Amino acid sequence: MSTPGNRGGSARRSVDGRPEASTRRLEVTVRAARREDIPRVWELLQELARYERLEHIVSSTPERLAAQLFGHGWPQVECFVAEADGIIGGYALFFGCYSSFRGRPVMWLEDLYVIEPWRGAGAGVALMRALARLAVERGCARVAWDVLDWNEPSIAFYERLGATRGTEWHTYTLAGEALEALGRSPQPG
């Protein structure tokens, strides 16, 4: 799937040759990730982990990511990349879930990341627009995601798009030793 992003002129170049944000918008194309994109998506995923101060929990590998994206694993994970001038500067990693109350699918956005020089130049909006279009196509009741409470730039970005912050629900996590212990505990009865 290829979705044009915000158009409006050519991007300036930064020292490393990548397009950088300016008062103009990048000529961004959003498309489904391909197998050959895995090294760049993996690099961006690690940048996201550093930004979120969560490097210590990254235990995956590029190979495991590729297997989830292009294999027949569960859940089926999908990825859009934002590209300008042949350079991938952002990605959105997502998968489907289900809302029992609505009786419809839900799209879960696991990661949305845009390199710093591209922020404010339309790449994030283009990725979210592509995700929203796909969710509508697939009949999803909503798109949902988590945001760290200190990540004010991301919170402001999502709210500008019309997203609302939940106040009635709390996210819980069962992981690591607690997950293993519960999973190994005997079935009652």
BAPA-361457 format. One record per atom (N, C-alpha, C): x, y, z; residue in three letters. Coordinates in steps of 0.02 Angstrom, whole numbers, plus 50000, padded with zeros to 5 digits. Example, Ala and Ser with C-alpha at 12.3 -4.5 7.8 and 13.67 -1.06 7.14 Angstrom:
BEGIN
506604971650390ala/506154977550390ala/506604983550390ala/506424988850354ser/506844994750357ser/506455000250394ser/
This chain:
BEGIN
500434994150000met/500005000050000met/500455006250000met/500315010849958ser/500705016949956ser/500235022849964ser/500385027050012thr/499965032750026thr/500385039050023thr/500215043849981pro/500615049949981pro/500515053750045pro/501045056650069gly/501005060650130gly/500885067950112gly/501065072250156asn/500995079350143asn/501485081450089asn/501255085050041arg/501685087349987arg/501735094949991arg/502275097549965gly/502325104749968gly/503025107249956gly/503435103549924gly/504095106049909gly/504625101049927gly/505225102549907ser/505765097949921ser/506055099349990ser/506325094150019ala/506595094750087ala/507315097250085ala/507515100850137arg/508215102650145arg/508585096450166arg/509245096550157arg/509665090950176arg/510055092550240arg/510095087750284ser/510505088550344ser/511215086350328ser/511645086650377val/512345084850368val/512415077750343val/512005073150367asp/512065066150347asp/511695064550282asp/511435069650248gly/511105068550183gly/510365066950188gly/510115066050248arg/509405064450256arg/508995070850249arg/508385070150223pro/507955076150222pro/507825078450293pro/507795084850304glu/507645087350370glu/507035091850368glu/506715092350425ala/506115096450430ala/506285103750422ala/505845107250392ser/505905114550386ser/505195117150387ser/505105123150363thr/504425125750361thr/504025122350305thr/504365118850261arg/504035115150208arg/503895108050230arg/503445104850196arg/503285097850210arg/503725093350168arg/503875087450196leu/504245082450158leu/503785079250106leu/504065076950053glu/503695072850005glu/503735065650030glu/503275063850073val/503295057350107val/502835052450072val/503085046450063thr/502665040950040thr/502635035850096thr/502045033550110val/501955028250160val/501785021850122val/502145016650138arg/502035010150105arg/502135004650156arg/501894998750138ala/502004992850179ala/502754991250179ala/503004989450237ala/503714987550241ala/503834981250200ala/504434980950173arg/504664975050136arg/505224971750176arg/505364965550160arg/505884961750196arg/506544965550196arg/506714968750141glu/507354972350138glu/507364978650181glu/506794980650208asp/506754986450252asp/506924984650325asp/506964978250341ile/507044976150410ile/507654979350444ile/508244979650413pro/508804982850448pro/508654990050468pro/508344993950424arg/508185000850440arg/507635001350493arg/507114997250487val/506584997250537val/506874995350605val/507324990350606trp/507634988250668trp/508044993950699trp/508404997650658glu/508785003450681glu/508325008650712glu/507755009950679leu/507275014850705leu/506945012350769leu/506815005850773leu/506535002850834leu/507005003950892leu/507645003150881gln/508135004250934gln/508165011650953gln/508105016150905glu/508075023250920glu/507465024750964glu/506895021650947leu/506295022650987leu/506405020251059leu/506715014451067ala/506855011751134ala/507295016551173ala/507805019451141arg/508225024351175arg/507825030451194arg/507425033051148tyr/507015038951161tyr/506545037751221tyr/506245031851223glu/505775030251277glu/506115027751341glu/506785027551339arg/507185025251397arg/507015018051415arg/506905013951362leu/506705006951373leu/507185002051338leu/507795004251324glu/508274999851291glu/508374993351330glu/508334993751395his/508464987951438his/507954982251428his/507374983751399ile/506884978351389ile/506884975551318ile/507274978351273val/507304975751205val/507674969051206val/507304963751189ser/507604957051187ser/507494953751120ser/507154957151075ser/507024954351009ser/507644954950966ser/507584952850904thr/508124953250854thr/507804955250788thr/508214957650740pro/507934958950674pro/507614952750642pro/507904946950656glu/507634940750628glu/506944939150657glu/506864940150722arg/506204938950752arg/505694943850727arg/505894950150718leu/505444955150690leu/505234953150619leu/505704951050579ala/505554948850510ala/505084942850510ala/505194938250556ala/504754932350560ala/504034934350577ala/503944939150621gln/503264941450638gln/502944945250580gln/503344949150544leu/503074953150489leu/502944949050426leu/503374944250412phe/503344940850348phe/503234933350353phe/503194930850414gly/503054923750424gly/502314922650437gly/502164917150468his/501474915550484his/501384915150560his/501744919550595gly/501704919550668gly/501064922750693gly/500954921850757trp/500394924950790trp/500664929750842trp/500414935750847pro/499924938650801pro/500264940850737pro/499874941550685gln/500144944150622gln/500284951550632gln/500914953450628val/501124960350637val/501224963450569val/501054969850564glu/501144973450501glu/501534979850515glu/501814982650462cys/502234988550470cys/502164993050409cys/502064999450421phe/502115004550369phe/502775008150380phe/503075010250325val/503665014550329val/503515021150294val/503815026450320ala/503775033050289ala/504445034150254ala/504395035850190glu/504985036350149glu/504985043050112glu/505555046250107ala/505635052350068ala/506325051850034ala/506335053049970asp/506955052849932asp/507335046349943asp/506975040749947gly/507285034249954gly/507535032650024gly/507405036950073ile/507635035850141ile/507035034550186ile/507075029350226ile/506545027850275ile/506695031850338ile/506225036150356gly/506325040550414gly/505805039550468gly/505375034450460gly/504875033150511gly/504525026550498gly/504205023950549tyr/503825017650540tyr/503245017450590tyr/502765013350573ala/502205011750618ala/502135004150618ala/502155001150676leu/502104993950685leu/501424992650719leu/501014988250690phe/500334987450716phe/500084980350704phe/499534978750738phe/499224972150730phe/498494972650750phe/498114967650732gly/497404967550747gly/497234964150813gly/496704966550844cys/496404963550904cys/495644963450893cys/495274962450945tyr/494554961850938tyr/494204965150997tyr/493664968850984ser/493254971751036ser/492614967551043ser/492564964151099ser/491974959951109ser/491334964151116ser/491384969951149phe/490804974151158phe/490554976951091phe/491004978751048arg/490824981650983arg/490714976250929arg/490994970350941gly/490934965050891gly/491314966650827gly/491844970450835arg/492244972550777arg/492984972350794arg/493404972050743pro/494124972150756pro/494354978950781pro/494924978850812val/495274984750837val/495984984450810val/496264990050793met/496954990150771met/497374992750829met/497894989050847trp/498344991150901trp/498984993750870trp/499144999950884leu/499765003150861leu/500295001950915leu/500764997650900glu/501294996050948glu/501835001350948glu/502055003350889asp/502595008450883asp/502405013450829asp/502555019750843leu/502555024950793leu/503185029050807leu/503615029350758tyr/504245032950768tyr/504445036450704tyr/504655042750712val/504895046850657val/505555049950681val/506065049750638ile/506705052550658ile/506635059850673ile/507045062150720glu/506995069050744glu/507005074350689glu/507445073850639pro/507445079150588pro/506795079550547pro/506405074250547trp/505785074150508trp/505175076150549trp/505245076650614arg/504665078150656arg/504395085050640arg/503745085550632gly/503435091850614gly/503405093150539gly/503645088350500ala/503665089250427ala/503165084950390ala/502725081550427gly/502185077850395gly/502245070250394gly/502825067550414ala/502915060250411ala/502465056650462ala/502425059150523gly/502005055950574gly/501275056250555gly/501055061850529val/500355062550508val/500225057750450val/500695057150403ala/500605052550347ala/500545045350370ala/500955043350418leu/500915036550446leu/500245035450481leu/500025040250521met/499395039550556met/498805039550507met/498845043450455arg/498315043650404arg/498265036850369arg/498835033950352ala/498835027350319ala/498545022050366ala/498715022450430leu/498455017750479leu/497705018550487leu/497465024850490ala/496745026050496ala/496375023550435ala/496645024650376arg/496315022150315arg/496255014650316arg/496795011250336leu/496775003950338leu/496275001550391leu/496255004850448ala/495775003050501ala/495055003850476ala/494915009150440val/494245010250413val/494095004850361val/494565003450316glu/494484998150265glu/494304991450297glu/494624990050353arg/494534983550386arg/493964983550436arg/493594988950441gly/493014989250485gly/493174989550558gly/493744992350575cys/493954992750646cys/493524997750684cys/493374996050746ala/493005000450791ala/493445006350814ala/494105005150819arg/494555010350841arg/495275008250828arg/495715013050833val/496435011950836val/496645014050906val/497045009950939ala/497245011451008ala/497995010551016ala/498275013851067trp/498985013351081trp/499125016051150trp/499725014851174asp/499955017651238asp/500445023251224asp/500465028151269val/500955033551267val/501225034351337val/501885034851343leu/502185036051409leu/501945042851436leu/501785043051500asp/501485049151529asp/501945055251526asp/502595054451518trp/503055060151514trp/503165062451443trp/502915058851394asn/503055060351323asn/502585065651296asn/502655071651322glu/502215077251303glu/502205078751228glu/502775078551192pro/502725079851120pro/502275074851083pro/502315068551102ser/501885063551070ser/501155064351090ser/501045065751153ile/500355066951176ile/500045072751138ile/500415078251131ala/500165084051095ala/500035082251022ala/500475078450991phe/500395076350921phe/499745072350913phe/499645067250955tyr/499055063050949tyr/498415067050961tyr/498435071551009glu/497835075551024glu/497675080350967glu/498195082950932arg/498075087150873arg/497725083150818arg/497845076650816leu/497515072350766leu/496795070750785leu/496595072350846gly/495915070850869gly/495875064950916gly/496445061950934ala/496435056350982ala/496275058951051ala/495965054751091thr/495805056551159thr/496155051851208thr/496335054651265arg/496665050751317arg/496135047451360arg/496205040951370gly/495735037451413gly/495835039251486gly/495295039551522thr/495335041151593thr/495015035651637thr/494645031251606glu/494275026251645glu/494625019451647glu/495135018451608trp/495465012051603trp/496195012751622trp/496465007551653his/497175007351670his/497485001351633his/498065002351606thr/498414996851573thr/498794992851625thr/498704986251625tyr/499074981751668tyr/499514977351625tyr/500064975151653thr/500524970851618thr/500704964951662thr/500664959051633leu/500894952951665leu/501464950551622leu/502074950651649ala/502664949051609ala/503194945651652ala/503714943351619gly/504294940651654gly/504124934851699gly/504424934951759glu/504334929551807glu/503604928551828glu/503244933951836ala/502534933351856ala/502134929751802ala/502264931351739leu/501914927951683leu/502104920551682leu/502754919151688glu/502984912151688glu/502674908251745glu/502674911151804ala/502404907651863ala/501664906251854ala/501284911051831leu/500564909951821leu/500444904751767leu/500834905251714gly/500754900451659gly/500924893351677gly/501374892451726arg/501574885751748arg/501164883151807arg/500744887451836ser/500374885351895ser/499844880151874ser/499704875351919pro/499214870051902pro/498514872851895pro/498134869651853gln/497434871451842gln/497044869351904gln/496634873851933pro/496244871851993pro/495704866651975pro/495564862652025gly/494994858152019gly/495164851551999gly/
